[in-house]
Amino acid sequence: MSQLQQDVLLAAIIGVVWFGVLNLINDSGLRPQNPAVSVVTGVFLVATVACVRRIPRTTLVVVSVLYPFLYAAVGTGLAAQVGIRVFGQPEISDAALQSEIHLVPLLVVGYLAASSGVRRFTCLFFTMGSLAGLMIGLPTVVAIVLSHANRAILYGDRYEKLPRDLSSLYSYIDVSLFVFAEALICGMVLLGADARRRRKNVALLQQRNAELIRLRAVEAERAAVAERTRIARDLHDVISHHVSAVVIRAQAAERVADQRPEVLREAIRWIIASGKEALTAMRETVRVLNTASPNAVGASPDSGGGTAPVPDLSDVARMGERLKAVGIDVSMSLPPRQRQLTSATDLTAVRIIQEALTNVMVHAKATAARVTWQSGPQGELLTIDDNGSGGPPPVNVLESARRSESGRGNGLIGMRERATAVGGTLAVAAGPLGGWRVQAWLPPQD
């Protein structure tokens, strides 16, 4: 149901109740002194409720101007003189507000106009001015008319009891009622303005809440993308390093299998051990994913997120052993053994060393490599050199590296992204051993 339909329905209900009650009490002791003014009040009340929220300014002006004029016309008998009679209009002997309930149209139009967006000053000006015209201006007009006209000719005996002088007519005004009515109208206008302010605040809060929900969704998606990237890097490190070593060792064993069967058996045992190690690392990663996801099958709702397996310096040493097993002599200079690798910087250092050694093993065609890890208050400095036969790297090799379907370029890009993620840098240049030098600086962990 639209707002207009709601307002019209509410106005109709108010009209039925108002005029129904007026009709019921017309023949009782509760009958008002002048039912005609109650009819005028009811008509303006119904029109105000039906129209004010759709055309607030127009309704405010029309009601504020016409209501006191028509109320005065009916209340002083001017309407009866032109033949308009409602409920047997009696003779009138005063020129004041008939009942406090007749203020309702002004109260309603002030409240609803202010709550619909009309400025408070405008609402106060018209509604309070209308009341002043009704309670103060009405006796003035009556006094002027009676002072300059033959009441018997113009009005018959209807105003026989009314005094002609203005001061006597003002005795009909209840000053305390006037002040109270003006204060009541002012309060209704301020309440309407406050209702509008509250609605605007609620709408603003809803808008901000919707924006926060949208930003939260964007942030969640961004976090999901970052997490997928991290998982892809970890899986790449595990699979690439272990499987590359396995493939190279198997190829080497296959070439001498006929002449040296014992080498083949030793290679198979090494491949089995390396394969089990790779499978264990992959299973640990998958286990962490399953326990960290609240929607994972078999994960309990109250179980905390898993912790990824943390490599230590012995794992770094084993990386060198794998290269030695495939014929690459690796020397390592690492921090003290008692050091715990728990910070993001340390874990990044391990992954960069792993990826660099994998590149040496797969792409460099090297026979020797050297790993140096210098740790100090200024951060971590990693240097990986090789004597690969491919020669020095091209100029700006990091900028020219591109991901492709074959995976070429993933290693260099991955190392640079890891270093950048913790605020560090990574460079690739010609090394002193004749091959490539991968050097990374990682800031100290706070």
Secondary structure as UniProt FT lines:
FT   HELIX           3..25
FT   TURN            26..27
FT   TURN            29..30
FT   HELIX           35..51
FT   TURN            52..54
FT   HELIX           56..75
FT   TURN            76..77
FT   HELIX           78..81
FT   TURN            82..83
FT   HELIX           100..103
FT   HELIX           104..115
FT   TURN            116..117
FT   HELIX           120..132
FT   HELIX           133..137
FT   HELIX           138..147
FT   HELIX           151..154
FT   TURN            155..161
FT   HELIX           166..169
FT   HELIX           170..172
FT   HELIX           175..255
FT   TURN            256..259
FT   HELIX           261..292
FT   TURN            294..295
FT   TURN            297..298
FT   TURN            301..302
FT   HELIX           313..325
FT   TURN            326..327
FT   STRAND          329..333
FT   TURN            337..338
FT   HELIX           344..359
FT   HELIX           360..364
FT   STRAND          368..376
FT   TURN            377..378
FT   STRAND          379..386
FT   TURN            389..390
FT   TURN            395..396
FT   HELIX           397..400
FT   TURN            405..406
FT   TURN            408..409
FT   HELIX           410..421
FT   TURN            422..423
FT   STRAND          425..430
FT   TURN            432..433
FT   STRAND          436..442
//
